[in-house]
Amino acid sequence: MGRIKTAQVKRVSMELMRFHKDKFTKNFEENKKITEELLDVESKKLRNIVAGYLTRMITEGQEI
């Protein structure tokens, strides 16, 4: 079983995809840097979870 993403992570990820869809790629490391630029998050863990969720959305083709 995988980890369940919170509503906050899903909401932030959907907003980032809606407004900055062309910036994200299938590479987690690149998405992590882009997420850090776009979000004002002090927690590395939250940044990594959002970047990982975005990477997974793009890889699976669940783009908005």
CHARMM-style PDB file with segment names, atoms N, HN, CA, C and O in Angstrom:
ATOM      1  N   MET     1       0.838  -1.169   0.000  1.00  0.00      PROA
ATOM      2  CA  MET     1       0.000   0.000   0.000  1.00  0.00      PROA
ATOM      3  C   MET     1       0.888   1.239   0.000  1.00  0.00      PROA
ATOM      4  O   MET     1       1.942   1.276   0.635  1.00  0.00      PROA
ATOM      5  N   GLY     2       0.434   2.239  -0.723  1.00  0.00      PROA
ATOM      6  HN  GLY     2      -0.422   2.210  -1.238  1.00  0.00      PROA
ATOM      7  CA  GLY     2       1.195   3.482  -0.798  1.00  0.00      PROA
ATOM      8  C   GLY     2       0.777   4.467   0.272  1.00  0.00      PROA
ATOM      9  O   GLY     2      -0.169   4.238   1.025  1.00  0.00      PROA
ATOM     10  N   ARG     3       1.498   5.555   0.319  1.00  0.00      PROA
ATOM     11  HN  ARG     3       2.267   5.740  -0.293  1.00  0.00      PROA
ATOM     12  CA  ARG     3       1.166   6.604   1.271  1.00  0.00      PROA
ATOM     13  C   ARG     3      -0.002   7.419   0.750  1.00  0.00      PROA
ATOM     14  O   ARG     3      -0.108   7.663  -0.452  1.00  0.00      PROA
ATOM     15  N   ILE     4      -0.868   7.833   1.637  1.00  0.00      PROA
ATOM     16  HN  ILE     4      -0.782   7.634   2.613  1.00  0.00      PROA
ATOM     17  CA  ILE     4      -2.029   8.626   1.263  1.00  0.00      PROA
ATOM     18  C   ILE     4      -1.650  10.092   1.351  1.00  0.00      PROA
ATOM     19  O   ILE     4      -1.098  10.538   2.356  1.00  0.00      PROA
ATOM     20  N   LYS     5      -1.949  10.844   0.293  1.00  0.00      PROA
ATOM     21  HN  LYS     5      -2.398  10.481  -0.523  1.00  0.00      PROA
ATOM     22  CA  LYS     5      -1.640  12.267   0.264  1.00  0.00      PROA
ATOM     23  C   LYS     5      -2.777  13.051   0.909  1.00  0.00      PROA
ATOM     24  O   LYS     5      -3.948  12.722   0.719  1.00  0.00      PROA
ATOM     25  N   THR     6      -2.435  14.079   1.664  1.00  0.00      PROA
ATOM     26  HN  THR     6      -1.484  14.347   1.818  1.00  0.00      PROA
ATOM     27  CA  THR     6      -3.438  14.893   2.333  1.00  0.00      PROA
ATOM     28  C   THR     6      -4.112  15.821   1.331  1.00  0.00      PROA
ATOM     29  O   THR     6      -3.632  16.013   0.214  1.00  0.00      PROA
ATOM     30  N   ALA     7      -5.228  16.388   1.753  1.00  0.00      PROA
ATOM     31  HN  ALA     7      -5.618  16.232   2.660  1.00  0.00      PROA
ATOM     32  CA  ALA     7      -5.966  17.314   0.894  1.00  0.00      PROA
ATOM     33  C   ALA     7      -5.120  18.540   0.578  1.00  0.00      PROA
ATOM     34  O   ALA     7      -5.209  19.086  -0.521  1.00  0.00      PROA
ATOM     35  N   GLN     8      -4.304  18.978   1.526  1.00  0.00      PROA
ATOM     36  HN  GLN     8      -4.231  18.535   2.420  1.00  0.00      PROA
ATOM     37  CA  GLN     8      -3.455  20.143   1.304  1.00  0.00      PROA
ATOM     38  C   GLN     8      -2.452  19.875   0.179  1.00  0.00      PROA
ATOM     39  O   GLN     8      -2.263  20.719  -0.697  1.00  0.00      PROA
ATOM     40  N   VAL     9      -1.822  18.726   0.200  1.00  0.00      PROA
ATOM     41  HN  VAL     9      -1.975  18.040   0.911  1.00  0.00      PROA
ATOM     42  CA  VAL     9      -0.843  18.375  -0.832  1.00  0.00      PROA
ATOM     43  C   VAL     9      -1.529  18.304  -2.195  1.00  0.00      PROA
ATOM     44  O   VAL     9      -0.998  18.813  -3.181  1.00  0.00      PROA
ATOM     45  N   LYS    10      -2.691  17.683  -2.256  1.00  0.00      PROA
ATOM     46  HN  LYS    10      -3.122  17.268  -1.454  1.00  0.00      PROA
ATOM     47  CA  LYS    10      -3.411  17.567  -3.521  1.00  0.00      PROA
ATOM     48  C   LYS    10      -3.860  18.929  -4.033  1.00  0.00      PROA
ATOM     49  O   LYS    10      -3.761  19.204  -5.228  1.00  0.00      PROA
ATOM     50  N   ARG    11      -4.353  19.784  -3.137  1.00  0.00      PROA
ATOM     51  HN  ARG    11      -4.434  19.560  -2.166  1.00  0.00      PROA
ATOM     52  CA  ARG    11      -4.832  21.104  -3.539  1.00  0.00      PROA
ATOM     53  C   ARG    11      -3.687  21.960  -4.089  1.00  0.00      PROA
ATOM     54  O   ARG    11      -3.823  22.580  -5.144  1.00  0.00      PROA
ATOM     55  N   VAL    12      -2.574  21.990  -3.379  1.00  0.00      PROA
ATOM     56  HN  VAL    12      -2.464  21.486  -2.522  1.00  0.00      PROA
ATOM     57  CA  VAL    12      -1.421  22.779  -3.820  1.00  0.00      PROA
ATOM     58  C   VAL    12      -0.877  22.241  -5.138  1.00  0.00      PROA
ATOM     59  O   VAL    12      -0.512  23.018  -6.021  1.00  0.00      PROA
ATOM     60  N   SER    13      -0.820  20.940  -5.277  1.00  0.00      PROA
ATOM     61  HN  SER    13      -1.116  20.309  -4.560  1.00  0.00      PROA
ATOM     62  CA  SER    13      -0.316  20.329  -6.505  1.00  0.00      PROA
ATOM     63  C   SER    13      -1.212  20.641  -7.689  1.00  0.00      PROA
ATOM     64  O   SER    13      -0.723  20.931  -8.781  1.00  0.00      PROA
ATOM     65  N   MET    14      -2.505  20.585  -7.485  1.00  0.00      PROA
ATOM     66  HN  MET    14      -2.903  20.349  -6.599  1.00  0.00      PROA
ATOM     67  CA  MET    14      -3.447  20.895  -8.567  1.00  0.00      PROA
ATOM     68  C   MET    14      -3.321  22.359  -9.000  1.00  0.00      PROA
ATOM     69  O   MET    14      -3.380  22.661 -10.192  1.00  0.00      PROA
ATOM     70  N   GLU    15      -3.150  23.259  -8.043  1.00  0.00      PROA
ATOM     71  HN  GLU    15      -3.102  23.015  -7.075  1.00  0.00      PROA
ATOM     72  CA  GLU    15      -2.981  24.672  -8.385  1.00  0.00      PROA
ATOM     73  C   GLU    15      -1.686  24.904  -9.153  1.00  0.00      PROA
ATOM     74  O   GLU    15      -1.668  25.660 -10.125  1.00  0.00      PROA
ATOM     75  N   LEU    16      -0.608  24.261  -8.726  1.00  0.00      PROA
ATOM     76  HN  LEU    16      -0.623  23.647  -7.937  1.00  0.00      PROA
ATOM     77  CA  LEU    16       0.655  24.394  -9.443  1.00  0.00      PROA
ATOM     78  C   LEU    16       0.534  23.852 -10.856  1.00  0.00      PROA
ATOM     79  O   LEU    16       1.043  24.462 -11.796  1.00  0.00      PROA
ATOM     80  N   MET    17      -0.128  22.722 -11.019  1.00  0.00      PROA
ATOM     81  HN  MET    17      -0.541  22.227 -10.255  1.00  0.00      PROA
ATOM     82  CA  MET    17      -0.319  22.151 -12.354  1.00  0.00      PROA
ATOM     83  C   MET    17      -1.181  23.061 -13.217  1.00  0.00      PROA
ATOM     84  O   MET    17      -0.935  23.198 -14.416  1.00  0.00      PROA
ATOM     85  N   ARG    18      -2.171  23.670 -12.627  1.00  0.00      PROA
ATOM     86  HN  ARG    18      -2.371  23.558 -11.654  1.00  0.00      PROA
ATOM     87  CA  ARG    18      -3.083  24.527 -13.386  1.00  0.00      PROA
ATOM     88  C   ARG    18      -2.359  25.760 -13.928  1.00  0.00      PROA
ATOM     89  O   ARG    18      -2.575  26.147 -15.076  1.00  0.00      PROA
ATOM     90  N   PHE    19      -1.504  26.380 -13.115  1.00  0.00      PROA
ATOM     91  HN  PHE    19      -1.328  26.066 -12.182  1.00  0.00      PROA
ATOM     92  CA  PHE    19      -0.878  27.630 -13.499  1.00  0.00      PROA
ATOM     93  C   PHE    19       0.528  27.485 -14.089  1.00  0.00      PROA
ATOM     94  O   PHE    19       0.983  28.367 -14.817  1.00  0.00      PROA
ATOM     95  N   HSD    20       1.216  26.388 -13.785  1.00  0.00      PROA
ATOM     96  HN  HSD    20       0.847  25.672 -13.193  1.00  0.00      PROA
ATOM     97  CA  HSD    20       2.604  26.216 -14.230  1.00  0.00      PROA
ATOM     98  C   HSD    20       2.837  24.834 -14.836  1.00  0.00      PROA
ATOM     99  O   HSD    20       3.885  24.229 -14.610  1.00  0.00      PROA
ATOM    100  N   LYS    21       1.889  24.341 -15.589  1.00  0.00      PROA
ATOM    101  HN  LYS    21       1.038  24.833 -15.773  1.00  0.00      PROA
ATOM    102  CA  LYS    21       1.956  22.986 -16.133  1.00  0.00      PROA
ATOM    103  C   LYS    21       3.194  22.759 -17.010  1.00  0.00      PROA
ATOM    104  O   LYS    21       3.791  21.683 -16.968  1.00  0.00      PROA
ATOM    105  N   ASP    22       3.575  23.752 -17.793  1.00  0.00      PROA
ATOM    106  HN  ASP    22       3.090  24.626 -17.828  1.00  0.00      PROA
ATOM    107  CA  ASP    22       4.673  23.575 -18.742  1.00  0.00      PROA
ATOM    108  C   ASP    22       6.052  23.529 -18.085  1.00  0.00      PROA
ATOM    109  O   ASP    22       7.018  23.123 -18.729  1.00  0.00      PROA
ATOM    110  N   LYS    23       6.166  23.934 -16.823  1.00  0.00      PROA
ATOM    111  HN  LYS    23       5.381  24.264 -16.299  1.00  0.00      PROA
ATOM    112  CA  LYS    23       7.464  23.949 -16.140  1.00  0.00      PROA
ATOM    113  C   LYS    23       7.865  22.590 -15.588  1.00  0.00      PROA
ATOM    114  O   LYS    23       9.057  22.324 -15.433  1.00  0.00      PROA
ATOM    115  N   PHE    24       6.912  21.728 -15.290  1.00  0.00      PROA
ATOM    116  HN  PHE    24       5.944  21.944 -15.416  1.00  0.00      PROA
ATOM    117  CA  PHE    24       7.204  20.461 -14.620  1.00  0.00      PROA
ATOM    118  C   PHE    24       7.523  19.363 -15.621  1.00  0.00      PROA
ATOM    119  O   PHE    24       6.995  19.339 -16.733  1.00  0.00      PROA
ATOM    120  N   THR    25       8.409  18.443 -15.200  1.00  0.00      PROA
ATOM    121  HN  THR    25       8.839  18.463 -14.297  1.00  0.00      PROA
ATOM    122  CA  THR    25       8.840  17.338 -16.050  1.00  0.00      PROA
ATOM    123  C   THR    25       8.636  16.013 -15.317  1.00  0.00      PROA
ATOM    124  O   THR    25       8.046  15.979 -14.237  1.00  0.00      PROA
ATOM    125  N   LYS    26       9.121  14.939 -15.901  1.00  0.00      PROA
ATOM    126  HN  LYS    26       9.600  14.967 -16.779  1.00  0.00      PROA
ATOM    127  CA  LYS    26       9.043  13.624 -15.265  1.00  0.00      PROA
ATOM    128  C   LYS    26      10.203  13.376 -14.306  1.00  0.00      PROA
ATOM    129  O   LYS    26      10.293  12.303 -13.708  1.00  0.00      PROA
ATOM    130  N   ASN    27      11.087  14.352 -14.155  1.00  0.00      PROA
ATOM    131  HN  ASN    27      11.015  15.223 -14.641  1.00  0.00      PROA
ATOM    132  CA  ASN    27      12.262  14.234 -13.297  1.00  0.00      PROA
ATOM    133  C   ASN    27      11.962  14.844 -11.925  1.00  0.00      PROA
ATOM    134  O   ASN    27      11.639  16.028 -11.829  1.00  0.00      PROA
ATOM    135  N   PHE    28      12.067  14.043 -10.874  1.00  0.00      PROA
ATOM    136  HN  PHE    28      12.329  13.081 -10.952  1.00  0.00      PROA
ATOM    137  CA  PHE    28      11.767  14.502  -9.518  1.00  0.00      PROA
ATOM    138  C   PHE    28      12.692  15.617  -9.064  1.00  0.00      PROA
ATOM    139  O   PHE    28      12.237  16.581  -8.449  1.00  0.00      PROA
ATOM    140  N   GLU    29      13.981  15.504  -9.353  1.00  0.00      PROA
ATOM    141  HN  GLU    29      14.351  14.720  -9.852  1.00  0.00      PROA
ATOM    142  CA  GLU    29      14.951  16.500  -8.901  1.00  0.00      PROA
ATOM    143  C   GLU    29      14.651  17.877  -9.494  1.00  0.00      PROA
ATOM    144  O   GLU    29      14.741  18.885  -8.793  1.00  0.00      PROA
ATOM    145  N   GLU    30      14.295  17.926 -10.774  1.00  0.00      PROA
ATOM    146  HN  GLU    30      14.222  17.108 -11.344  1.00  0.00      PROA
ATOM    147  CA  GLU    30      13.942  19.193 -11.405  1.00  0.00      PROA
ATOM    148  C   GLU    30      12.652  19.743 -10.813  1.00  0.00      PROA
ATOM    149  O   GLU    30      12.548  20.943 -10.558  1.00  0.00      PROA
ATOM    150  N   ASN    31      11.677  18.879 -10.594  1.00  0.00      PROA
ATOM    151  HN  ASN    31      11.762  17.904 -10.801  1.00  0.00      PROA
ATOM    152  CA  ASN    31      10.412  19.315 -10.015  1.00  0.00      PROA
ATOM    153  C   ASN    31      10.598  19.840  -8.597  1.00  0.00      PROA
ATOM    154  O   ASN    31       9.892  20.755  -8.170  1.00  0.00      PROA
ATOM    155  N   LYS    32      11.540  19.266  -7.876  1.00  0.00      PROA
ATOM    156  HN  LYS    32      12.112  18.523  -8.223  1.00  0.00      PROA
ATOM    157  CA  LYS    32      11.820  19.709  -6.511  1.00  0.00      PROA
ATOM    158  C   LYS    32      12.346  21.150  -6.522  1.00  0.00      PROA
ATOM    159  O   LYS    32      11.939  21.968  -5.697  1.00  0.00      PROA
ATOM    160  N   LYS    33      13.239  21.452  -7.447  1.00  0.00      PROA
ATOM    161  HN  LYS    33      13.569  20.788  -8.118  1.00  0.00      PROA
ATOM    162  CA  LYS    33      13.785  22.810  -7.547  1.00  0.00      PROA
ATOM    163  C   LYS    33      12.710  23.808  -7.977  1.00  0.00      PROA
ATOM    164  O   LYS    33      12.637  24.913  -7.440  1.00  0.00      PROA
ATOM    165  N   ILE    34      11.885  23.422  -8.934  1.00  0.00      PROA
ATOM    166  HN  ILE    34      11.944  22.524  -9.370  1.00  0.00      PROA
ATOM    167  CA  ILE    34      10.818  24.299  -9.409  1.00  0.00      PROA
ATOM    168  C   ILE    34       9.798  24.544  -8.304  1.00  0.00      PROA
ATOM    169  O   ILE    34       9.328  25.669  -8.130  1.00  0.00      PROA
ATOM    170  N   THR    35       9.458  23.509  -7.566  1.00  0.00      PROA
ATOM    171  HN  THR    35       9.839  22.595  -7.708  1.00  0.00      PROA
ATOM    172  CA  THR    35       8.506  23.642  -6.460  1.00  0.00      PROA
ATOM    173  C   THR    35       9.053  24.577  -5.394  1.00  0.00      PROA
ATOM    174  O   THR    35       8.307  25.371  -4.820  1.00  0.00      PROA
ATOM    175  N   GLU    36      10.345  24.488  -5.125  1.00  0.00      PROA
ATOM    176  HN  GLU    36      10.951  23.843  -5.591  1.00  0.00      PROA
ATOM    177  CA  GLU    36      10.956  25.365  -4.131  1.00  0.00      PROA
ATOM    178  C   GLU    36      10.884  26.822  -4.562  1.00  0.00      PROA
ATOM    179  O   GLU    36      10.701  27.708  -3.726  1.00  0.00      PROA
ATOM    180  N   GLU    37      11.026  27.078  -5.864  1.00  0.00      PROA
ATOM    181  HN  GLU    37      11.175  26.358  -6.542  1.00  0.00      PROA
ATOM    182  CA  GLU    37      10.937  28.445  -6.372  1.00  0.00      PROA
ATOM    183  C   GLU    37       9.511  28.983  -6.299  1.00  0.00      PROA
ATOM    184  O   GLU    37       9.301  30.150  -5.971  1.00  0.00      PROA
ATOM    185  N   LEU    38       8.541  28.139  -6.603  1.00  0.00      PROA
ATOM    186  HN  LEU    38       8.712  27.191  -6.870  1.00  0.00      PROA
ATOM    187  CA  LEU    38       7.160  28.592  -6.704  1.00  0.00      PROA
ATOM    188  C   LEU    38       6.440  28.661  -5.358  1.00  0.00      PROA
ATOM    189  O   LEU    38       5.552  29.494  -5.176  1.00  0.00      PROA
ATOM    190  N   LEU    39       6.810  27.802  -4.424  1.00  0.00      PROA
ATOM    191  HN  LEU    39       7.531  27.125  -4.572  1.00  0.00      PROA
ATOM    192  CA  LEU    39       6.144  27.767  -3.125  1.00  0.00      PROA
ATOM    193  C   LEU    39       7.024  28.385  -2.049  1.00  0.00      PROA
ATOM    194  O   LEU    39       8.252  28.339  -2.123  1.00  0.00      PROA
ATOM    195  N   ASP    40       6.377  28.957  -1.058  1.00  0.00      PROA
ATOM    196  HN  ASP    40       5.380  28.994  -0.998  1.00  0.00      PROA
ATOM    197  CA  ASP    40       7.095  29.493   0.095  1.00  0.00      PROA
ATOM    198  C   ASP    40       6.892  28.527   1.256  1.00  0.00      PROA
ATOM    199  O   ASP    40       6.162  28.818   2.204  1.00  0.00      PROA
ATOM    200  N   VAL    41       7.555  27.364   1.164  1.00  0.00      PROA
ATOM    201  HN  VAL    41       8.148  27.128   0.394  1.00  0.00      PROA
ATOM    202  CA  VAL    41       7.413  26.310   2.160  1.00  0.00      PROA
ATOM    203  C   VAL    41       8.731  26.170   2.906  1.00  0.00      PROA
ATOM    204  O   VAL    41       9.787  26.018   2.292  1.00  0.00      PROA
ATOM    205  N   GLU    42       8.668  26.220   4.219  1.00  0.00      PROA
ATOM    206  HN  GLU    42       7.810  26.342   4.719  1.00  0.00      PROA
ATOM    207  CA  GLU    42       9.884  26.069   5.014  1.00  0.00      PROA
ATOM    208  C   GLU    42      10.239  24.603   5.248  1.00  0.00      PROA
ATOM    209  O   GLU    42      11.384  24.284   5.564  1.00  0.00      PROA
ATOM    210  N   SER    43       9.274  23.726   5.095  1.00  0.00      PROA
ATOM    211  HN  SER    43       8.343  23.986   4.838  1.00  0.00      PROA
ATOM    212  CA  SER    43       9.485  22.315   5.358  1.00  0.00      PROA
ATOM    213  C   SER    43       9.970  21.595   4.092  1.00  0.00      PROA
ATOM    214  O   SER    43       9.293  21.604   3.064  1.00  0.00      PROA
ATOM    215  N   LYS    44      11.144  20.977   4.182  1.00  0.00      PROA
ATOM    216  HN  LYS    44      11.694  20.970   5.017  1.00  0.00      PROA
ATOM    217  CA  LYS    44      11.657  20.206   3.047  1.00  0.00      PROA
ATOM    218  C   LYS    44      10.780  18.995   2.774  1.00  0.00      PROA
ATOM    219  O   LYS    44      10.586  18.605   1.622  1.00  0.00      PROA
ATOM    220  N   LYS    45      10.255  18.410   3.827  1.00  0.00      PROA
ATOM    221  HN  LYS    45      10.412  18.727   4.762  1.00  0.00      PROA
ATOM    222  CA  LYS    45       9.425  17.222   3.678  1.00  0.00      PROA
ATOM    223  C   LYS    45       8.174  17.533   2.872  1.00  0.00      PROA
ATOM    224  O   LYS    45       7.816  16.776   1.969  1.00  0.00      PROA
ATOM    225  N   LEU    46       7.509  18.631   3.186  1.00  0.00      PROA
ATOM    226  HN  LEU    46       7.800  19.246   3.919  1.00  0.00      PROA
ATOM    227  CA  LEU    46       6.302  19.006   2.455  1.00  0.00      PROA
ATOM    228  C   LEU    46       6.630  19.343   1.010  1.00  0.00      PROA
ATOM    229  O   LEU    46       5.882  18.983   0.101  1.00  0.00      PROA
ATOM    230  N   ARG    47       7.745  20.034   0.792  1.00  0.00      PROA
ATOM    231  HN  ARG    47       8.352  20.327   1.531  1.00  0.00      PROA
ATOM    232  CA  ARG    47       8.166  20.357  -0.573  1.00  0.00      PROA
ATOM    233  C   ARG    47       8.407  19.080  -1.381  1.00  0.00      PROA
ATOM    234  O   ARG    47       7.997  18.980  -2.538  1.00  0.00      PROA
ATOM    235  N   ASN    48       9.073  18.113  -0.762  1.00  0.00      PROA
ATOM    236  HN  ASN    48       9.406  18.195   0.178  1.00  0.00      PROA
ATOM    237  CA  ASN    48       9.367  16.864  -1.460  1.00  0.00      PROA
ATOM    238  C   ASN    48       8.107  16.058  -1.742  1.00  0.00      PROA
ATOM    239  O   ASN    48       8.007  15.412  -2.786  1.00  0.00      PROA
ATOM    240  N   ILE    49       7.152  16.087  -0.831  1.00  0.00      PROA
ATOM    241  HN  ILE    49       7.233  16.611   0.017  1.00  0.00      PROA
ATOM    242  CA  ILE    49       5.900  15.358  -1.047  1.00  0.00      PROA
ATOM    243  C   ILE    49       5.134  15.966  -2.212  1.00  0.00      PROA
ATOM    244  O   ILE    49       4.602  15.241  -3.052  1.00  0.00      PROA
ATOM    245  N   VAL    50       5.076  17.304  -2.266  1.00  0.00      PROA
ATOM    246  HN  VAL    50       5.508  17.893  -1.583  1.00  0.00      PROA
ATOM    247  CA  VAL    50       4.382  17.986  -3.371  1.00  0.00      PROA
ATOM    248  C   VAL    50       5.097  17.704  -4.686  1.00  0.00      PROA
ATOM    249  O   VAL    50       4.448  17.399  -5.687  1.00  0.00      PROA
ATOM    250  N   ALA    51       6.414  17.802  -4.697  1.00  0.00      PROA
ATOM    251  HN  ALA    51       6.940  18.049  -3.884  1.00  0.00      PROA
ATOM    252  CA  ALA    51       7.179  17.547  -5.921  1.00  0.00      PROA
ATOM    253  C   ALA    51       7.007  16.104  -6.375  1.00  0.00      PROA
ATOM    254  O   ALA    51       6.887  15.848  -7.574  1.00  0.00      PROA
ATOM    255  N   GLY    52       6.992  15.166  -5.451  1.00  0.00      PROA
ATOM    256  HN  GLY    52       7.089  15.374  -4.477  1.00  0.00      PROA
ATOM    257  CA  GLY    52       6.790  13.760  -5.799  1.00  0.00      PROA
ATOM    258  C   GLY    52       5.404  13.504  -6.355  1.00  0.00      PROA
ATOM    259  O   GLY    52       5.239  12.728  -7.296  1.00  0.00      PROA
ATOM    260  N   TYR    53       4.411  14.154  -5.778  1.00  0.00      PROA
ATOM    261  HN  TYR    53       4.544  14.785  -5.014  1.00  0.00      PROA
ATOM    262  CA  TYR    53       3.030  13.998  -6.268  1.00  0.00      PROA
ATOM    263  C   TYR    53       2.901  14.580  -7.669  1.00  0.00      PROA
ATOM    264  O   TYR    53       2.226  14.002  -8.521  1.00  0.00      PROA
ATOM    265  N   LEU    54       3.543  15.723  -7.916  1.00  0.00      PROA
ATOM    266  HN  LEU    54       4.092  16.193  -7.224  1.00  0.00      PROA
ATOM    267  CA  LEU    54       3.522  16.325  -9.254  1.00  0.00      PROA
ATOM    268  C   LEU    54       4.212  15.413 -10.272  1.00  0.00      PROA
ATOM    269  O   LEU    54       3.726  15.234 -11.389  1.00  0.00      PROA
ATOM    270  N   THR    55       5.334  14.848  -9.876  1.00  0.00      PROA
ATOM    271  HN  THR    55       5.729  14.994  -8.969  1.00  0.00      PROA
ATOM    272  CA  THR    55       6.060  13.938 -10.766  1.00  0.00      PROA
ATOM    273  C   THR    55       5.207  12.726 -11.106  1.00  0.00      PROA
ATOM    274  O   THR    55       5.171  12.280 -12.253  1.00  0.00      PROA
ATOM    275  N   ARG    56       4.533  12.206 -10.114  1.00  0.00      PROA
ATOM    276  HN  ARG    56       4.562  12.568  -9.183  1.00  0.00      PROA
ATOM    277  CA  ARG    56       3.682  11.044 -10.340  1.00  0.00      PROA
ATOM    278  C   ARG    56       2.498  11.391 -11.242  1.00  0.00      PROA
ATOM    279  O   ARG    56       2.118  10.597 -12.103  1.00  0.00      PROA
ATOM    280  N   MET    57       1.918  12.571 -11.047  1.00  0.00      PROA
ATOM    281  HN  MET    57       2.226  13.216 -10.348  1.00  0.00      PROA
ATOM    282  CA  MET    57       0.795  12.996 -11.895  1.00  0.00      PROA
ATOM    283  C   MET    57       1.224  13.103 -13.350  1.00  0.00      PROA
ATOM    284  O   MET    57       0.498  12.667 -14.243  1.00  0.00      PROA
ATOM    285  N   ILE    58       2.389  13.675 -13.594  1.00  0.00      PROA
ATOM    286  HN  ILE    58       2.978  14.029 -12.868  1.00  0.00      PROA
ATOM    287  CA  ILE    58       2.873  13.835 -14.966  1.00  0.00      PROA
ATOM    288  C   ILE    58       3.222  12.482 -15.569  1.00  0.00      PROA
ATOM    289  O   ILE    58       2.905  12.220 -16.729  1.00  0.00      PROA
ATOM    290  N   THR    59       3.865  11.630 -14.801  1.00  0.00      PROA
ATOM    291  HN  THR    59       4.122  11.843 -13.859  1.00  0.00      PROA
ATOM    292  CA  THR    59       4.265  10.311 -15.299  1.00  0.00      PROA
ATOM    293  C   THR    59       3.049   9.457 -15.671  1.00  0.00      PROA
ATOM    294  O   THR    59       3.064   8.746 -16.676  1.00  0.00      PROA
ATOM    295  N   GLU    60       2.007   9.535 -14.861  1.00  0.00      PROA
ATOM    296  HN  GLU    60       1.994  10.113 -14.045  1.00  0.00      PROA
ATOM    297  CA  GLU    60       0.806   8.738 -15.117  1.00  0.00      PROA
ATOM    298  C   GLU    60      -0.140   9.405 -16.111  1.00  0.00      PROA
ATOM    299  O   GLU    60      -1.129   8.797 -16.522  1.00  0.00      PROA
ATOM    300  N   GLY    61       0.149  10.655 -16.505  1.00  0.00      PROA
ATOM    301  HN  GLY    61       0.952  11.149 -16.172  1.00  0.00      PROA
ATOM    302  CA  GLY    61      -0.686  11.341 -17.476  1.00  0.00      PROA
ATOM    303  C   GLY    61      -1.961  11.914 -16.891  1.00  0.00      PROA
ATOM    304  O   GLY    61      -2.961  12.039 -17.599  1.00  0.00      PROA
ATOM    305  N   GLN    62      -1.947  12.263 -15.618  1.00  0.00      PROA
ATOM    306  HN  GLN    62      -1.135  12.161 -15.043  1.00  0.00      PROA
ATOM    307  CA  GLN    62      -3.124  12.831 -14.975  1.00  0.00      PROA
ATOM    308  C   GLN    62      -3.073  14.347 -14.972  1.00  0.00      PROA
ATOM    309  O   GLN    62      -3.490  14.983 -14.005  1.00  0.00      PROA
ATOM    310  N   GLU    63      -2.569  14.924 -16.043  1.00  0.00      PROA
ATOM    311  HN  GLU    63      -2.231  14.407 -16.830  1.00  0.00      PROA
ATOM    312  CA  GLU    63      -2.424  16.376 -16.105  1.00  0.00      PROA
ATOM    313  C   GLU    63      -3.781  17.040 -16.205  1.00  0.00      PROA
ATOM    314  O   GLU    63      -4.719  16.502 -16.792  1.00  0.00      PROA
ATOM    315  N   ILE    64      -3.861  18.211 -15.623  1.00  0.00      PROA
ATOM    316  HN  ILE    64      -3.099  18.649 -15.146  1.00  0.00      PROA
ATOM    317  CA  ILE    64      -5.118  18.967 -15.652  1.00  0.00      PROA
ATOM    318  C   ILE    64      -5.108  19.916 -16.815  1.00  0.00      PROA
ATOM    319  OT1 ILE    64      -6.075  20.649 -17.021  1.00  0.00      PROA
TER     320      ILE     64
END
